Amino acid sequence: MAILPQGELDDNGTVGGYHRGRYLIEGSNVEIVWIHRQGSGGAFQDPRIDLNPLIFRDRVLDGWGWSHFDSRSEHWDLPIPEGPPGGGT
């Protein structure tokens, strides 16, 4: 996360200015950080185009990108964001 530019969001559901999801899966803490395009303010139309998932397991980077997300989601049933934090597009 330290090498990424600061994101533009600043509410309680963010880390480094990016939206995140936190889950307890198979006894591990899993966190997905949704990287958005700079200048978008976190708004997106299509998450598969406008966002890039970074997956952390027990605070260690597990992988990134949609291919990795899809492979993990098959086993962990991870949700895909339907809209930006706070609603709207």
N, C-alpha and C positions, 0 to 999 in steps of 0.2 A: 504494500500500500504506500510505502514511503516514496516510491519512484513515480507514482501517478500524480498528475496535477490535481490540485484541490478541486473537489466537486463544488457545485453551486447550491446544494441544499443544506439547510441548517436546522433541522428539527430533531427530535429524540430518536427517530427511526433511522438515523443515518450514521455513517462512519466515513470520515474523510470527505464529507460533502456528497456522498452517494447513498442511495437507498439500500437497505439491507434487509434480509430475512434471516431469522434465527430459529433453529430447530434442534430438538433432541432426537437423534436417530441412532438406533442400535447402540445406545449407551454413549454415543459421541455427540459433542456439540458441533453442529454444522451451521455455517454462516455463508449466505450467498450475498455478495456485494454486486449490485447492478450498476455497472459503469455506463454513464450516459455521455453523449456527445457534448463537448465543451460549447457553451453558448446556448444550449437548449433549455437550461434551467431545470433539467430533469424530465421535461415533457417528452412524450414519445407517441407515435402513432402505432407502430408495429414493434413489439419488443424484440423480435428476431432480427430486425434490421437496425433499430435505434439503440439497443442495449447489448452489453457484453457481460456475461456472468463470470464472476470469479468465485470459486468454491473453496472454502476453508473448512478443514476438519480438525477439531481440537486445536484451533488457532494456527494451524500450519496449512499453507497453500496446497490444496488437493489437485487443483487444475483450473483451467479457464476455457471459455469459448462454448459455443452451443453444442459442439460434438461431445465435449466432456460432460456438459450439463445433461444432455440427452441420455448418455450412458449411465450417469448417476441417477437420473430421474426414473429410469426403468426399475431400479431397486429401491429407491427411497421415496418415490412419489412426490417429487418436488414441484411446487406451484410456479407457474409463469405469471409475472405481473400482468394484470389486465388494464391498468391505467397508472398514471403517476401518483406518487404519494399525495394524499389530500384531494384526490379526484381531479377531474378536468383532463384536458389533453393539450 
